Amino acid sequence: MQTLKGNPHLFHAAAEQQLELLDLERRSALEQPNPAGNDHILYKRIAQLKSEERRRAVQEVIYVLVVEKFLKAGIKMVPKISALVNREGGSACSWPIQEKDLESVHSPEAFEMIKEHMEMVLGGHATLSRVEPHTVAQISKLRVGQIYATSVMYGYFLKRVDERYQLEKKMKILTRVAESGRGFTTQFLSIEKRESSEMIQAAGAASELDLVSSSSRSPSQVALKNNDLRAYVAKFDHETLSRYATMRTHETVDLIERHAEALFGRPDLRVAADGSVGLARDDAIQIKFASLRALVMEAAAFGSYLWDVESYVDIHYRVVPRRN
């Protein structure tokens, strides 16, 4: 991070060097012979600790590379929410909003799907034509954190499929897609809910999102144009959709969790006498709808950048594949 701030022109070279050194360490560790006897257990434990240190170091490089993309785009990231709450002294949380810059992160077709995603996760209040931008909502901080993490994963998923879609479109191999009334966004959210179950551990938290089933909409609302991105994704079967909605690496999953916790805080959990786990406290915050919308847009941009960075890092340090 210091290199990024002080010498941005040297940043990528420093990041690549760090990744290559970590890769060399990993390969050297794999080549070390296992000691015999009682030393084996100790050696194994030390190797596990070093492996975890390398994973954390790679995670830090990934995070800083994502931040660098925001800086390069001239986008100021949302500050820590608890700091905003303390600064505002009870007033609604707000910060400078850069909707146009956040929109430009995505292709026009992908951004249309992000707007649909906002409609889903914000309970139909995402469009400012329906709700005044300065209207204030009181909302659980845990719920906002869940919406943010969900939107990061959705942005990651969209970038992944949009990259493939744009490539296939250029190669002129897209096939015509029949109109479908089934809402793939709802399918994605059900898959994503399993992905983020470790992040949102509080009882009942996963059910807080106000999802509107796309299948309940009228045919005119779900009409799909041939060969656009929405129609392209709609043709995915459940297995394909699940594969594309799954994060590729452990590092990325942990990074999303840590980033969400840094913004919104770690849930204050309580274990009851019967062994059940619940929230000891879930603070509510006041936030303007315009800010809530911008928060979702930033999260989607974070996910999109995360896909790009993950692919870049993989060139210099093979990231660990997820095990299903």
C-alpha positions as CSV (number, residue, x, y, z in Angstrom):
1,M,0.0,0.0,0.0
2,Q,2.9,2.4,0.7
3,T,4.3,1.8,-2.8
4,L,0.9,2.5,-4.3
5,K,0.7,5.9,-2.4
6,G,4.3,7.0,-2.8
7,N,5.5,5.5,-6.0
8,P,2.4,4.4,-8.1
9,H,4.5,3.9,-11.2
10,L,6.5,1.2,-9.4
11,F,3.4,-0.5,-7.9
12,H,2.8,-3.3,-10.5
13,A,6.4,-4.2,-10.7
14,A,6.5,-4.5,-6.9
15,A,3.3,-6.5,-6.8
16,E,4.6,-9.0,-9.4
17,Q,7.9,-9.3,-7.6
18,Q,6.1,-10.0,-4.3
19,L,3.9,-12.7,-6.0
20,E,6.9,-14.4,-7.6
21,L,8.8,-14.5,-4.3
22,L,5.8,-16.1,-2.6
23,D,5.5,-18.6,-5.4
24,L,9.2,-19.4,-5.0
25,E,8.6,-19.9,-1.3
26,R,5.7,-22.2,-1.9
27,R,7.6,-24.4,-4.5
28,S,10.6,-24.6,-2.1
29,A,8.3,-25.8,0.7
30,L,6.9,-28.5,-1.5
31,E,10.4,-29.7,-2.3
32,Q,11.5,-30.1,1.3
33,P,11.6,-33.7,2.5
34,N,9.4,-34.6,5.4
35,P,11.4,-35.4,8.6
36,A,10.8,-38.8,10.3
37,G,9.8,-39.5,13.9
38,N,8.4,-37.0,16.4
39,D,9.6,-34.0,14.3
40,H,7.0,-34.8,11.7
41,I,4.1,-33.2,13.6
42,L,6.0,-30.1,14.5
43,Y,7.3,-29.7,10.9
44,K,3.7,-30.1,9.6
45,R,2.4,-27.5,11.9
46,I,5.2,-25.0,10.9
47,A,4.5,-25.7,7.2
48,Q,0.7,-25.0,7.8
49,L,1.5,-21.7,9.5
50,K,3.8,-20.6,6.7
51,S,1.3,-21.6,4.1
52,E,-1.3,-19.5,5.9
53,E,1.1,-16.5,6.0
54,R,1.6,-16.8,2.2
55,R,-2.1,-17.0,1.6
56,R,-2.6,-13.8,3.7
57,A,0.2,-12.1,1.8
58,V,-1.4,-13.0,-1.6
59,Q,-4.7,-11.8,-0.2
60,E,-3.2,-8.4,0.7
61,V,-1.7,-8.1,-2.8
62,I,-5.1,-8.8,-4.4
63,Y,-6.8,-6.2,-2.2
64,V,-4.3,-3.5,-3.0
65,L,-4.5,-4.3,-6.7
66,V,-8.3,-3.8,-6.4
67,V,-7.9,-0.5,-4.6
68,E,-5.4,0.6,-7.3
69,K,-8.1,0.1,-9.9
70,F,-10.5,2.3,-7.9
71,L,-7.8,5.0,-7.7
72,K,-7.0,4.7,-11.4
73,A,-10.7,5.2,-12.2
74,G,-10.9,8.2,-9.8
75,I,-13.4,6.5,-7.6
76,K,-13.3,7.2,-3.8
77,M,-14.3,4.1,-1.9
78,V,-16.8,4.1,0.9
79,P,-15.2,4.8,4.3
80,K,-15.8,2.6,7.3
81,I,-19.5,2.8,8.2
82,S,-19.0,2.9,11.9
83,A,-16.7,6.0,11.4
84,L,-19.5,7.6,9.3
85,V,-22.1,6.9,12.1
86,N,-19.8,8.5,14.7
87,R,-19.0,11.5,12.5
88,E,-22.6,12.2,11.6
89,G,-23.7,12.1,15.2
90,G,-27.0,10.4,14.6
91,S,-27.7,11.9,11.2
92,A,-28.1,9.7,8.1
93,C,-24.9,8.3,6.7
94,S,-23.7,10.0,3.5
95,W,-20.6,10.4,1.4
96,P,-19.7,11.8,-2.1
97,I,-21.5,9.7,-4.7
98,Q,-19.9,9.0,-8.1
99,E,-22.6,7.0,-9.9
100,K,-21.3,7.8,-13.4
101,D,-17.8,6.6,-12.6
102,L,-19.2,3.4,-11.0
103,E,-21.5,2.8,-13.9
104,S,-18.5,3.1,-16.3
105,V,-16.8,0.1,-14.7
106,H,-19.2,-2.2,-16.5
107,S,-20.4,-2.7,-20.0
108,P,-23.8,-1.2,-20.7
109,E,-25.5,-4.6,-20.8
110,A,-23.9,-5.6,-17.5
111,F,-24.9,-2.4,-15.8
112,E,-28.5,-3.0,-16.9
113,M,-28.3,-6.3,-15.0
114,I,-26.8,-4.5,-12.0
115,K,-29.8,-2.2,-11.9
116,E,-32.1,-5.2,-11.9
117,H,-29.9,-6.6,-9.0
118,M,-30.4,-3.4,-7.1
119,E,-34.2,-3.7,-7.5
120,M,-34.0,-7.2,-6.1
121,V,-31.8,-6.6,-3.0
122,L,-33.2,-3.2,-2.1
123,G,-36.7,-4.5,-2.2
124,G,-37.8,-2.5,-5.3
125,H,-36.6,0.9,-4.0
126,A,-33.4,1.1,-6.1
127,T,-34.8,3.4,-8.7
128,L,-34.6,7.0,-7.6
129,S,-37.6,7.8,-9.8
130,R,-39.7,5.9,-7.1
131,V,-37.8,7.1,-4.0
132,E,-36.4,10.6,-3.5
133,P,-32.6,10.3,-3.3
134,H,-32.5,12.1,0.1
135,T,-35.1,9.8,1.6
136,V,-33.7,8.2,4.7
137,A,-34.0,4.5,5.6
138,Q,-33.3,2.9,9.0
139,I,-31.7,-0.4,8.3
140,S,-29.8,-3.1,10.2
141,K,-26.0,-2.7,9.8
142,L,-25.7,-6.5,9.4
143,R,-28.2,-6.4,6.6
144,V,-26.3,-3.6,4.8
145,G,-23.1,-5.7,5.2
146,Q,-24.9,-8.7,3.7
147,I,-26.2,-6.7,0.8
148,Y,-22.7,-5.4,0.1
149,A,-21.1,-8.9,0.2
150,T,-23.9,-10.2,-2.1
151,S,-23.3,-7.4,-4.5
152,V,-19.6,-8.0,-4.6
153,M,-20.2,-11.6,-5.6
154,Y,-22.8,-10.5,-8.2
155,G,-20.3,-8.1,-9.7
156,Y,-17.7,-10.9,-9.8
157,F,-20.2,-13.2,-11.5
158,L,-21.3,-10.6,-14.0
159,K,-17.8,-9.8,-15.0
160,R,-17.0,-13.5,-15.5
161,V,-20.0,-14.1,-17.7
162,D,-19.7,-10.8,-19.6
163,E,-16.1,-11.5,-20.4
164,R,-17.1,-14.8,-22.0
165,Y,-20.2,-13.3,-23.7
166,Q,-18.1,-10.5,-25.3
167,L,-15.5,-13.0,-26.5
168,E,-18.2,-15.2,-28.0
169,K,-19.9,-12.3,-29.6
170,K,-16.7,-11.2,-31.2
171,M,-16.1,-14.7,-32.5
172,K,-19.7,-14.6,-33.9
173,I,-20.7,-17.9,-32.3
174,L,-23.6,-16.7,-30.2
175,T,-26.8,-18.6,-30.9
176,R,-30.2,-17.2,-30.8
177,V,-31.9,-17.5,-27.4
178,A,-35.6,-18.1,-26.9
179,E,-37.4,-15.7,-24.5
180,S,-37.6,-17.1,-21.0
181,G,-39.7,-15.9,-18.0
182,R,-37.5,-17.6,-15.5
183,G,-35.5,-15.1,-13.3
184,F,-31.8,-16.0,-13.3
185,T,-31.1,-13.3,-10.8
186,T,-33.2,-15.1,-8.2
187,Q,-31.3,-18.3,-9.1
188,F,-28.0,-16.5,-8.6
189,L,-29.0,-15.1,-5.3
190,S,-30.0,-18.6,-4.0
191,I,-26.6,-19.9,-5.1
192,E,-24.8,-16.9,-3.6
193,K,-26.6,-17.3,-0.3
194,R,-24.8,-20.6,0.1
195,E,-21.5,-19.0,-0.9
196,S,-21.8,-16.3,1.8
197,S,-23.1,-18.5,4.6
198,E,-19.8,-18.4,6.4
199,M,-19.8,-14.6,6.3
200,I,-23.3,-14.1,7.6
201,Q,-23.5,-16.5,10.6
202,A,-26.2,-14.9,12.6
203,A,-29.4,-16.8,12.9
204,G,-31.9,-15.7,10.3
205,A,-29.6,-13.2,8.7
206,A,-29.6,-14.9,5.3
207,S,-33.4,-14.5,5.0
208,E,-33.3,-10.7,5.5
209,L,-32.9,-9.8,1.8
210,D,-36.2,-8.7,0.2
211,L,-36.1,-10.8,-2.9
212,V,-38.7,-10.3,-5.6
213,S,-39.1,-13.5,-7.7
214,S,-38.6,-12.6,-11.3
215,S,-40.9,-15.5,-12.2
216,S,-43.9,-13.6,-10.7
217,R,-43.4,-10.7,-13.2
218,S,-45.5,-10.2,-16.2
219,P,-44.1,-11.4,-19.6
220,S,-43.4,-7.8,-20.7
221,Q,-41.2,-7.3,-17.7
222,V,-39.0,-10.3,-18.4
223,A,-38.9,-10.2,-22.2
224,L,-35.4,-11.0,-23.3
225,K,-33.8,-9.7,-26.5
226,N,-32.0,-12.2,-28.7
227,N,-28.2,-12.3,-28.0
228,D,-28.0,-9.7,-25.3
229,L,-26.2,-10.5,-22.0
230,R,-29.4,-11.1,-20.0
231,A,-30.6,-13.6,-22.6
232,Y,-27.2,-15.2,-22.7
233,V,-27.2,-15.8,-19.0
234,A,-30.9,-16.9,-19.0
235,K,-30.0,-19.9,-21.2
236,F,-27.6,-21.3,-18.5
237,D,-28.9,-24.4,-16.8
238,H,-28.6,-24.6,-13.0
239,E,-25.2,-26.4,-13.1
240,T,-23.6,-23.9,-15.4
241,L,-25.1,-21.0,-13.4
242,S,-23.8,-22.5,-10.2
243,R,-20.3,-22.9,-11.7
244,Y,-20.1,-19.3,-12.8
245,A,-21.5,-18.0,-9.5
246,T,-18.9,-19.9,-7.5
247,M,-15.8,-17.9,-6.4
248,R,-12.6,-19.5,-7.8
249,T,-10.3,-19.1,-4.9
250,H,-10.2,-19.3,-1.1
251,E,-8.3,-16.1,-1.1
252,T,-11.1,-14.2,-2.8
253,V,-13.8,-15.6,-0.5
254,D,-11.8,-14.7,2.6
255,L,-11.0,-11.2,1.2
256,I,-14.7,-10.4,0.6
257,E,-15.5,-11.4,4.2
258,R,-12.6,-9.4,5.6
259,H,-13.5,-6.3,3.5
260,A,-17.1,-6.5,4.5
261,E,-16.1,-6.8,8.2
262,A,-13.7,-3.8,7.8
263,L,-16.6,-1.7,6.5
264,F,-19.5,-2.8,8.7
265,G,-17.8,-4.5,11.7
266,R,-17.9,-8.2,12.8
267,P,-21.3,-9.4,13.9
268,D,-21.7,-9.5,17.7
269,L,-22.7,-13.2,18.2
270,R,-24.1,-14.8,21.3
271,V,-24.3,-18.5,22.1
272,A,-27.5,-19.3,24.1
273,A,-27.7,-22.0,26.8
274,D,-29.3,-24.4,24.3
275,G,-26.3,-24.0,22.0
276,S,-28.1,-21.8,19.4
277,V,-26.2,-18.9,17.9
278,G,-27.8,-15.5,17.5
279,L,-27.0,-11.8,17.5
280,A,-26.2,-10.2,20.9
281,R,-26.7,-6.8,19.2
282,D,-27.5,-5.6,15.7
283,D,-27.2,-1.8,15.5
284,A,-29.5,0.0,13.1
285,I,-28.1,2.8,11.0
286,Q,-29.8,5.6,9.1
287,I,-28.7,5.9,5.5
288,K,-30.0,7.8,2.5
289,F,-31.4,5.7,-0.4
290,A,-29.0,7.4,-2.8
291,S,-26.1,6.3,-0.6
292,L,-27.5,2.8,-0.3
293,R,-27.8,2.5,-4.1
294,A,-24.2,3.8,-4.4
295,L,-23.0,1.3,-1.9
296,V,-24.5,-1.6,-4.1
297,M,-22.9,0.0,-7.2
298,E,-19.5,0.2,-5.4
299,A,-19.8,-3.5,-4.3
300,A,-20.5,-4.6,-7.9
301,A,-17.5,-2.6,-9.1
302,F,-15.4,-4.2,-6.4
303,G,-16.5,-7.7,-7.6
304,S,-15.8,-6.8,-11.2
305,Y,-12.3,-5.6,-10.4
306,L,-11.8,-8.6,-8.2
307,W,-12.3,-10.9,-11.2
308,D,-9.7,-9.0,-13.2
309,V,-7.2,-8.9,-10.4
310,E,-7.6,-12.6,-9.6
311,S,-6.9,-13.5,-13.2
312,Y,-3.8,-11.2,-13.2
313,V,-2.5,-12.6,-9.9
314,D,-2.9,-16.2,-11.3
315,I,-0.3,-15.4,-13.9
316,H,2.4,-14.9,-11.3
317,Y,1.1,-17.0,-8.4
318,R,-1.3,-19.9,-9.0
319,V,-4.2,-19.3,-6.7
320,V,-5.7,-22.2,-4.9
321,P,-8.8,-23.6,-6.6
322,R,-11.9,-23.9,-4.5
323,R,-13.0,-27.4,-3.4
324,N,-16.7,-28.0,-3.7
